[in-house]
Amino acid sequence: MSIKVITKFPDINNFTYNYRQWNRQFIEQNIILNGKFSYLYYPEHWTTLSLKFAFGGSEQYIMGNMKYGVQDNLYLILNRDTLYQSLIDSDKPVESLTLNFTAKFAEDIFYSSFNNDEFLLDFPEVRDRYPVNFFQKLYKTDSEINTYIHNIRLAVKNNNYETEYLNEILHNILEHTFRTQLTASRKADELKSVKRSTRLELFNRLNKAKDYIESNYHEAIDLDMLSKVSSLCPHHFLRKFKSYTGKSPYRYLKTVRLEKARIMLESTNSSITEICMNCGYESLSSFSFLFKNTYKISPENYRKAHNKKVNFQIM
C-alpha cells in the first residue's frame, strides 16, 4: 500500500484547487496530513476513515450542532464518508495531524485481526469486504498510541517518508484502534436495553454529549443543549447519562472544568481570573469556592504548591 505525506495544506480559495482530485488521492493511498497553524478553517468536506490529533492547542471538528475538540490527550475517529468542518483559531501555533486510511487497508487489517491463524493460512485474501466503521467519538490517548504517534511525527519532521516504515506504524495504529473498539463495545453492552442495536445507538448518542462537554467546557452548556446534541428528550438524557457516566451532566461538566483549571494552574502563566474564564466560569468567587471544595485547597495555594516558578496575580 502506497503512502503519501502532505505538510502543505491546500488553499481551497485558489482557483486551481480541484476538490475531486484532492479527494481521489485519499481513496487510492494512505495519507498523513501534518502542519502547524494559528488559524486554519476548512468548510464542510469529505473524509475517508481518519484519526485526528492536535498538539499544543485545540482543533475543532464540526458536524451539525456537534463540536469535537481534539487536543494533546484526546483524539477523534471519523468514519469514511463523514462530512465535517475543521477549525484552528489560536494565539499560538497548533500542530494538526491526521492519519487517513483507505477502505482496503482498513478491511485487510480487520480481516486478519478477527480471524484465527488456521483460517488465514487457508484464505489469506479478504473474502468478503464490508465497510469498517468505528464508534465515532473522542478517545483518550494511551502509552501505546502515544509511542506510535511520536514515531510518525518524528519521521515527518526528519523528512523520513519511507513507505514500509510508515505503513508498519499505520498497521499497528489501526490494530490498536480495533482493540479499543472491543472495549467500547463492551461499555455499550453495559447500558440497560433489550435490543443490542438500541444499546449501541444509545452509546453513540451519550458519547456525543460526553464529547461535547469535553470539547466545549469553556462555553455555556445546559441540559437542553446536551439533550439536543444527543437527540434525546431532556429527562431521558439526564437519566441515561447519569447511568452511563456515574454523574449527572452538571457534575460531569463541573469535574471536567475543574480538572482543566487544575492543569492550567500547574502548566501556564495565566492569571487565576483568566483560568476561571477559560474554564467556563463567569464568577471568580464561585470558581474559587468550587475549586477549594473539590481539592481542599484554594487555586492560589494550589499553584504555589505545584508550580512555584509561575508568577501569578488576580486581575
N, C-alpha and C positions, 0 to 999 in steps of 0.2 A: 504494500500500500504506500503510495507516494504521500509526501507531507510537504506543506508549504508554511513558511514563517513570514508573517506580514507585520512590519513595525511602522509603516506609514499608512495611516488610515485615509480612506478616500474622501474627497470633498464632493459631497453629493450635489452641491450647488454649481459645480463646474459642468459646463455643457457637454464635456467629453465623458462624463460619468455614465456608464451603462449598467443599470441595476440587474438586468438579466445576465449579462456577462459576469458581473460580480457574484451573483448567487450561484451560477453554474459551477464555479470552482469549488464551492463547498459541497456539492454533490459528488464531485469526482475525486476529492482527496481530503485527508485530514488537514486542518488548518489551525495554526496557532496565531492568535492576534495579540500583540503586546505593544503598549505605548504609555507615555506619561502625559497627562493633560490637567490644566487648571479648569478649563471649560471645554466640554465636548457634548454636543447634542445630536442625536440621530432620531428623526421622526419614525413612525411605525414602519418596521421592516421585518423580513422573514428570517428564520434561523433553522439550521439543522440541529440535531442533538448537540447541546453545548453545556459546558461548565464555565461559570462566570466567577472570576476572582478580582479583588481590588486590594491595593496595599497603600498605606499612608493616607487613607481617607475613605470616602464612600462613593460608590457609583450606584445610581438608581436605575431600576428596570421597571417600566410602567406598562401594565396591561389593563386597560379599562380603569376601574376605580381601585385597582391593586397596585401598590408601590412596594417593591422589594429594595432593601438597602444592602448591597454587598460591601463587605469591609474585611479587615485583616483576618478575623476569626470566623467569618461566615461566607460561604459560597452558595451559589444558586445553580440549580439544574433546570434547564429549559428543554422541553421536548421538541422533536422535529415538527416543523410547520407552525410553531408558535409565532404570533405577531406581537411585537413589543417596541416600545420606545426606550432609549437609554440616555442618561444624563450624568455628567460630572460637572459640578459647579462648586469650586473650592478656592480658598485663599492660597493654597499651596498645591503643587502638582500631585496628582493621584495616579498610581500605576494601575492600568487596566490590563487584565489577562483573560483571554477567552480560549478555551480548548474546544474545537469543533470536530465532530466525528461523523464520518459518512455512515449511511444506513448499513452498508455491507460490513464495515468494520465492527459496528456495534452488534450486529446479528451473529457474526462469527464468534465473537468473544462470549456472547450469551450462550450460544450453542455448545461451545467447548466447556463453559463453566458449569453447566447444569446437566451434562451427560457423563456417564462413567467411562473409564478408560477402554473397557471391552467394546462398548458401543462405538466409541470414537475411532478405534482401530479398524472396525468393520465399515464405518461410514465417516470418513474424515472430512467430507464436504457437507456443508449445511444442506439438509434435505428439504426442509420446509422453512420458508422465510416469513417471519411475522414482524410487524413493526415493534421495535423495542421502545417502551415508554416507562418513564420513571415517575415517582411521586415528585411533582413539580413544586419545589419548596426550597427554603433555606436549610443548609446543613452546617453544623459546626465542624471546623477542621479538626483533624487529629494528627498525631505524630507521623503516621504513615503517609497521609495525603500531603502534609507539610514537607516531608522529605522529597516526594516526587515533584511537587511544585517548585521547591527550591532548586532542584536539578534542572528543570526546564528554564526557569528564569536565568540561571547561571549560564546555561548553554546559549540562550538568546543574547544575553549580554556579551558573551565572548564570540558571537557570530559562529557558533558551532551548530550548523544546521544539518548534521549527519542524519540521514533518514532513518537508518536502522536504530541508532541510539534513541532518537526522539520517539519513534514508533514503539520501541520497547517500553519506554516510560508511559506512553499513552495506553498500551495494553494493560500495564499494571494499575493505572488510574481507573480505567473502566472496570476491570475486575474488582477492584476495591469498591467502586461505586455500586456494582451489583450486590456486593455483600451488605452495603448499607441499606439497600432496598429490602433485603430479607429482615433486617432489624426493624425497618419502618413498617413492613407488612405485619410483623408480629405485634407491633404497637397498635396498628389499626385494628387487629383482631381483639384487642382488649376492650374496644368500645362495645357497649351493650346494644346489640341489634340482632334481629333474627337472621336476616339475609347478609351474606358477606359483601355483596355488591353495595348494600346500604352502608355497611361499616367502612368500606373503602371510600365511598363518596363523602361520608361524614368526616373521615380522617382528613381528606383533602380540604374540605371547607374549613375545618377548625384550624388546620395548619396555615391557611390563608390569613386568618385573624391573628394567629400567633406570630407569623412572619411580619404582618403589618405593624404590630406593636414593636417588634424587634427593629424594624426598619424606620419607623416614624415616631419613635418615643419622644422626640423633641417637639412634636406638633400636638395640637389639641386633639384628643382622642376620646370618644364617648361610646356608650353601649350601642346607640343607634348606628353609628358609623361602622363599628365592628360587625354588627349583625348584617348590614348591607354588604360588607366585604365578603362575608361568609355565606351570603344568600340564605340566612336562617332568620326566623322571627326572633325578636329580642329575648323572650323568655326561654325559648328552646335553645338559643345560642348560649345564654347565661348558664343554663343547667348543664349542657353538654360540655362547654368549655371548662367549667369547674371540675366536672368528672374526668376530663381528659388531662388537664394540667395539674389538678390538685389545688388550684387557686381560682378565685373569681377574676374576671377580666381586670377590674380595678386593682386588685392586689398583684396580679401579674405585671401590669403596667408599672405600678409603684416599684416592684422589685427590679425590673429592667432599668428604670430611670435611676434609681439609687445605685445600682451596680455600675452603670455608666459614669455617674458622678464620682464614685469611689475611684475608678480607674483614672479619670481626668485629674483628680486631686493628686494622684501619685505620679502622673506622667506628663502633665502640662504646666505651663506658667500662667494659665488663665486665672483670673480672679474668682473668688467664690461666687460673686454675683454673675459673672459670665457663665460659669459652670451651671449655676442654678437655671439660668435662662436657656442654655444649650440643652438641658435635660428636660425641658418642657414645663418647668415651674415658673409661675408668674410672681410668686411671693418668696422673698429670701427668708423671711421668718418661718414660713410653712416648710420650706425645703430644709432649713436647719433643724427644725423640730423633728421632721420625719427621719432625717439622717441620724440624728442623735438617738432617736427612739429605736432605730433599727440596729445601729452599730455600737451603741452605748458610748459614743464619743462625738464631739462636735466636729463639723467639717474642718474648722481651723486647726484643732488639735490633732485630727487625723492626718492632715497634711504635714504638720510639724513632726509627727511620729514616723511618717513613712517617706517623706521627701524633704529633708532638711535643707537641701540646696535651692529649693524653689522660693523665690521672693514673691510674696502674695500680699494683696490688700483687698479689702471690701470696698467696692466702688459706691 
